[in-house]
Amino acid sequence: MGIIQVDLFLTLDGVYQGPGGPDEDRSGGFELGGWQGAYFDDESGETIGAGIERLDALLLGRRTYDIFAGYWPAQGDADPIAVKFNAVPKFVVARTLTDPSWEGTTVLTDVATEVRALKDRFDEIHVIGSGDLVTSLLRENLVDRLNLYLYPLVLGSGKRLFGDGTVPAAFSLVEPPRAFPKGAISLVYERAGDPVTGVDVSQPAQ
């Protein structure tokens, strides 16, 4: 059975909105897009690219899908990320999209059933961005791995990961954290059941 991995670029205050450019996602009046580029370096680029190269299916929420569908098909064969994204099967969770423009796209409407079935068809299904979809996947216990890239800045506004509606979950760090030259950090976690709560840290361990 395959696994669903979530790839997210995050600020220290958990914002994932608009990392790639100022006009990438201005929804909600967000004016701080394009915050990732100042911290991009060859090492982080190679790590991100290696993760993309491993995926054999792409799963996206509607807003991220629209952003990607409007950008990657026009990038041509010179960009290896474009080649990969354009070639692999793409799945978008959406209730109103009936005629997707990006070749190779299938529309899904049922997270619990249809997304779960993808794990029987593909080895590595990657979710990129798509914060609302990630919340739904966590609720259905469908996230197997989190690939988080944490950047050394706070924005104070924007869409945040793990907002209202996130179900409690525990994760285990499965790879050593990796720091990149300009200050970003790669953190890889796998799902580890429910969180342990109610522990009084002032009491001796049992």
N, C-alpha and C positions, 0 to 999 in steps of 0.2 A: 504494500500500500504506500502511496506517495504521501508527501507532507505539504502543508500550506505554510509558507514563510511570508512574514510581513517585513518589508523593507521601508524604513522611514528615516528621513532627515529631521532632526529635532533641535530646537534651541534649548537652553537650560531651563526655561520655564514651559517647556512642552509644546511649543508652537511648531506645527508642521506645514503651515500654509505658505504657499508661494516661495519655496526656496530657490527656484531656478531662474527667476527673473521678475522685474517690477510689475509686469502685466500678466504674469502667469495665473494668478487667482486674486482678483480684487473684490471678491464677494464679501458682503458685510462691511464694505468701506475700507478694506485692508489696504494700507498704503506703504507697507514695509517689505514688500516682496523683493526677491533678489538678494537674500541675506547669505546664501551658501557660498557664493563665488569668492568672497574675500578670504575664505578658509580652504579653498580648493588647492590641492597639490598633487604631484604625480603619484605619491604613495596611496593617498585616499582614492584617487581616480582608478588606480589599478585594482584596489580591493573592491570598489563598487562595480567595476567592469567585470571582474571575475565572478561576482555573485550573479550578475545579469546573464553572463555566458552559461551558467549552470541551469537556468530555468528552462522548462520546456512547456510552460503555459503561463499566461498572464491573466490575473483576476483583478478587476478594477471596479470601484464605485462609479456612479454615473458622472459626477463632476470631473474626476481625474480622467476618466475615459474620454470625455469631450476635449479636455486639454491635450491629451496624448494624440487623439485622432486628428486634431487640428495641426499637430506639429510633426510627429515622426514620419508619416507617409511622404512628406515633402523633403526629407533630409537626404534621400538618395543612398547609393551603395558605398559612399566614402566613409560613412559613419557606422562603425561596427554595432553600436547600440541600436541605431535605426534598422540595420539589417536584421538584427535579432528580433526586435519587437515586431517588425513587419512580417517576419516569417512564422513566428510561433502562433498557435491557437490563442485567441483572446476571448475572455469571457467578461461580460459587464452585467452587474446586478442592477436592473432598472425596471420600473413598472410602466413607463410611458414610451420607451424607445422601441420602435418596431422595425426600423430600416437602418441599421448601423452602417455608417459610411466606410469604416476601416475594414479592409479585406481580411477575412479570417475571423470575424467576430461573431460570437453567439451570445444572445441575450438570455439572461437567467432572471427569474422572478422569485424563486423560493430559495433562500439562503440555506435553510436547514437540510433540504432534500437534494437540490440540484448541485449545490457547492460540495456537499459531502460526497456525492457521486464522482466528482472530478478526481478525488484521491484514488479511485480505482483505475483511472485512465492515465495519470501522469505521475512522474517521480517528484518533480519540484514545481509546485505552483506558487508563484510569487505575487503578492499583493503589494503595490507601490502606492504610497500616499493613502487616499481613500479612507480617511479617518472614521467616517460614519459606518462604512462597511466593516472596518476592523472591529468596531464596537459590537456589531451584530455577530461577527464571527467568534469573538470571545464569548459572547452570550451563549452561543451554540457549541462551545468547546471545540472549535474547528481550527484554532491557531496552534500550530505545532512549534513554531520558532519565530522569535523576534530578532531581526537584524537592525539594530538601532545605530544611527550615526549622530552623535551628540556634539553640537557646536557651541563654542564658548561665547555665547551672547544671550541676552534676554531681550524680548520685544514688548512684553506687557500687553499685547493684544494679538488677536488672530485665533485661528482654529487650533485647539489643543487636543493632544492625545489623552485618552483616559479621562474624559470629562463626564458629565452627568450621563447616567445609564450604563456605565461600565460595571460589569460584574466583578466581584473580588476574585483574584486568581494569583497563584504563586508561580514563580519562574526560577529556573536554575541557570547560572552562568555556565556555559558549556565550552567556551573558548576564552583564552586569556584576553583581557581588554587590550586593545591596540591603539596607541596614541600616534597621531600623524604630525608632521612637522609644523603645521600651522595651527595646531591646537584642537582639532576634531578628534573624537574618540569613537572607535567601533566597539559595540557591546552586543554579544550574541547570547540570547536566552532561549531556553526551551521550557515548555509548559510543565509545571510540577505540581499539579493538583490545586488544592485550596490553600489559602494563606493561613498560617498559624497566628492566632490572635489571643488576647487575654493573658499574655505572659507579663508578669511583673518583673522588670529587669533588676529590681532591688533585692529580689529573693535569690538564694543560691540555686544553681541549676540542679535538677533532679537526675 
